[in-house]
């Protein structure tokens, strides 16, 4: 289902103009009194009009999931940021997929997120549970084409971040080294990348599909996040909000439910 025509009509409505004017003077906006579909359409219009990404905060993970699915149908690139615990009686341990999804989101937030990015989460997920953005960046690898990079130092850095050296990269958190080329599967990406270095300079960065070696996508830069953030959390207690750039629009769904 496409909402292009609906969004065009909303853009022409007086109420959309008034809401947009109000948002320019507020740091966040609380949506209430509308259906989820109505809230999603208004939020999408506001973000498209101001070319800004979106953070949706809900009371429960079930509601955040519904928001994520709905926003996907409105052409958003959506992440669901899981809370610390879905229910009080569940273990605080989270599975690796959830942990790596969090790392993927944090890495993207620190690398100039695009306007079509949306994150759905819960009020509980905004509790302090993360290292500071400065610590996260310090323990990540950022490479651009043209950067100077020692092959030996890159191998040491990957091992320090928790990546395992293998003969052939097939799974997340693996890396391999052949001559002046590196293949690494960052936990914050869906596909591995190949780094071609020559005389200490990064010449090419290419994303590829391990099941189709001839399929390449050229990249201008790459961020490689640490495999595990747990060891960095104890000394630095930050929240997801610390990672948000100033251009984000924050929409709080049913403020009273979030307060309770």
For each residue, the residues with C-beta under 8 A, 3 or more apart:
1: 73
2: 5
3: 6 7 41 44 73 74
4: 7 8
5: 2 8 9
6: 3 9 10 41
7: 3 4 10 11 41 44 45 48 74
8: 4 5 11 12
9: 5 6 12 13
10: 6 7 13 16 41 42 45
11: 7 8 16 45 49
12: 8 9 16
13: 9 10 16 17
14: 17 18
15: 18 19
16: 10 11 12 13 19 20 42 45 46 49
17: 13 14 20 21
18: 14 15 21 22
19: 15 16 22 23 29 42 46
20: 16 17 23 24 46 49 50
21: 17 18 24 25
22: 18 19 25 26 29
23: 19 20 26 29 46 50 249
24: 20 21
25: 21 22
26: 22 23 29
27: 250
28: 249 250 251 252
29: 19 22 23 26 46 249 250 251 252
30: 251 252 255
31: 34 39 42 43 251 252 253 254
32: 253 254 255 256
33:
34: 31 38 39 42
35: 38 39
36: 39 40 66 67 70 253
37: 40 41 70
38: 34 35 41 42
39: 31 34 35 36 42 43 251 253
40: 36 37 43 44 67 70 71 74
41: 3 6 7 10 37 38 44 45 74
42: 10 16 19 31 34 38 39 45 46
43: 31 39 40 46 47 54 56 249 251
44: 3 7 40 41 47 48 54 71 74 76
45: 7 10 11 16 41 42 48 49
46: 16 19 20 23 29 42 43 49 50 52 249
47: 43 44 50 51 52 53 54 115 118 249
48: 7 44 45 51 115
49: 11 16 20 45 46
50: 20 23 46 47 249
51: 47 48 115
52: 46 47 115 247 248 249
53: 47 113 114 115 116 117 118 119 247 248 249
54: 43 44 47 71 76 117 118 119 248 249 251
55: 118 119 121 244 248 249 250 251
56: 43 64 67 71 118 119 120 121 251 253
57: 121 122 123 126 250 251 252 253 258
58: 63 64 67 120 121 122 123 253 254 257 258
59: 63 122 123 253 254 257 258 260
60: 63 64 122
61: 64 65 82 83 86 122
62: 65 66
63: 58 59 60 66 67 122 253
64: 56 58 60 61 67 68 80 81 120 121 122
65: 61 62 68 69 80 120
66: 36 62 63 69 70
67: 36 40 56 58 63 64 70 71 120 253
68: 64 65 71 72 78 79 80 118 120
69: 65 66 72 73
70: 36 37 40 66 67 73 74
71: 40 44 54 56 67 68 74 76 78 118 120
72: 68 69 75 76 78
73: 1 3 69 70
74: 3 7 40 41 44 70 71
75: 72 116
76: 44 54 71 72 116 117 118
77: 114 116 117 118
78: 68 71 72 118 119 120
79: 68 101 104 105 108 117 118 119 120
80: 64 65 68 101 119 120 121
81: 64 101 102 105 119 120 121 125 240
82: 61 86 94 98 101 102 121 125
83: 61 86 121 122 124 125
84: 92 124 125 127 129
85: 88 90 91 92 124
86: 61 82 83 90
87: 90
88: 85
89:
90: 85 86 87
91: 85
92: 84 85
93:
94: 82 98 99
95: 98 99
96: 99 100
97: 100 101
98: 82 94 95 101 102
99: 94 95 96 102 103 228 229
100: 96 97 103 104 172 187 188
101: 79 80 81 82 97 98 104 105
102: 81 82 98 99 105 106 229
103: 99 100 106 107 187 188 225 226 229
104: 79 100 101 107 108 187 188 189 225
105: 79 81 101 102 108 109 119
106: 102 103 109 110 130 133 136 188 225 243
107: 103 104 110 111 136 140 186 188 223 225
108: 79 104 105 111 113 117 188
109: 105 106 113 243 244 245
110: 106 107 133 136 137 223 243
111: 107 108 142 221 223
112: 245
113: 53 108 109 117 245 248
114: 53 77 117
115: 47 48 51 52 53
116: 53 75 76 77
117: 53 54 76 77 79 108 113 114
118: 47 53 54 55 56 68 71 76 77 78 79
119: 53 54 55 56 78 79 80 81 105 240
120: 56 58 64 65 67 68 71 78 79 80 81
121: 55 56 57 58 64 80 81 82 83 125 126 240
122: 57 58 59 60 61 63 64 83 125 126
123: 57 58 59 126 258
124: 83 84 85 127
125: 81 82 83 84 121 122 240
126: 57 121 122 123 239 240 241
127: 84 124 239
128: 237 238 239
129: 84 233 237 239
130: 106 136 229 233 236 237 238 239 240 242 243
131: 135 136 139 229 232 233 235 236 238
132: 135 136 236 238 242
133: 106 110 136 137 238 242 243
134: 137 138
135: 131 132 138 139 232 235 236
136: 106 107 110 130 131 132 133 139 140 225 226 229 232 243
137: 110 133 134 140 142
138: 134 135
139: 131 135 136 161 226 232
140: 107 136 137 161 223 224 225 226
141: 154 157 158 161 222 223 224
142: 111 137 221 222 223 224
143: 147 149 195 202 205 221 222 224
144: 147 202 220 221
145: 202 203 204 205 220 221
146: 201 202
147: 143 144 201 202
148: 200 201 202
149: 143 153 154 195 197 200 201 202
150: 153 154 200
151: 154 155 177 180 182 197 200
152: 155 156
153: 149 150 156 157
154: 141 149 150 151 157 158 182 195 197
155: 151 152 158 159 165 177 182
156: 152 153 159 160
157: 141 153 154 160 161
158: 141 154 155 161 163 165 175 182 184 224
159: 155 156 162 163 165
160: 156 157
161: 139 140 141 157 158 224 225 226 227
162: 159 173 226 227 228
163: 158 159 173 174 175 184 224 227
164: 173 174 175
165: 155 158 159 174 175 176 177
166: 169 170 174 175 176
167: 176
168: 176
169: 166 174 175 176 183 184 185 192 210
170: 166 174 185 210
171: 174 185
172: 100 185 186 187
173: 162 163 164 185 187 227
174: 163 164 165 166 169 170 171 184 185 192
175: 158 163 164 165 166 169 182 183 184 185
176: 165 166 167 168 169 182 183 184
177: 151 155 165 181 182
178: 181 183
179:
180: 151 196 197 198
181: 177 178 194 195 196 197
182: 151 154 155 158 175 176 177 194 195 197
183: 169 175 176 178 192 193 194 195
184: 158 163 169 174 175 176 192 193 195 224
185: 169 170 171 172 173 174 175 189 191 192 193
186: 107 172 189 192 193 222 223 224 225
187: 100 103 104 172 173 225 226 227
188: 100 103 104 106 107 108 223 224 225
189: 104 185 186 192 193 207
190:
191: 185 207 208 209 210
192: 169 174 183 184 185 186 189 207 208 210
193: 183 184 185 186 189 205 206 207 208 219 222
194: 181 182 183 204 205 206 207 208 216
195: 143 149 154 181 182 183 184 202 204 205 222
196: 180 181 202 203 204 205 206
197: 149 151 154 180 181 182 200 201 202 203
198: 180 201 203
199:
200: 148 149 150 151 197
201: 146 147 148 149 197 198
202: 143 144 145 146 147 148 149 195 196 197 205
203: 145 196 197 198
204: 145 194 195 196 218
205: 143 145 193 194 195 196 202 218 219 220 221 222
206: 193 194 196 216 217 218 219
207: 189 191 192 193 194 216 217 219
208: 191 192 193 194 212 213 215 216 217
209: 191 212 213 215
210: 169 170 191 192 213
211:
212: 208 209 215
213: 208 209 210
214:
215: 208 209 212
216: 194 206 207 208
217: 206 207 208
218: 204 205 206
219: 193 205 206 207 222
220: 144 145 205
221: 111 142 143 144 145 205
222: 141 142 143 186 193 195 205 219
223: 107 110 111 140 141 142 186 188
224: 140 141 142 143 158 161 163 184 186 188
225: 103 104 106 107 136 140 161 186 187 188
226: 103 136 139 140 161 162 187 229 232
227: 161 162 163 173 187
228: 99 162 231
229: 99 102 103 130 131 136 226 232 233
230: 233
231: 228 234
232: 131 135 136 139 226 229 235 236
233: 129 130 131 229 230 236 237
234: 231
235: 131 135 232
236: 130 131 132 135 232 233
237: 128 129 130 233
238: 128 130 131 132 133 242 243
239: 126 127 128 129 130 242
240: 81 119 121 125 126 130 243 244
241: 126 244
242: 130 132 133 238 239
243: 106 109 110 130 133 136 238 240
244: 55 109 240 241 248 250
245: 109 112 113 248
246:
247: 52 53
248: 52 53 54 55 113 244 245
249: 23 28 29 43 46 47 50 52 53 54 55
250: 27 28 29 55 57 244
251: 28 29 30 31 39 43 54 55 56 57
252: 28 29 30 31 57 255 258
253: 31 32 36 39 56 57 58 59 63 67 257 258
254: 31 32 58 59 257 258
255: 30 32 252 258 259
256: 32 259 260
257: 58 59 253 254 260
258: 57 58 59 123 252 253 254 255
259: 255 256
260: 59 256 257
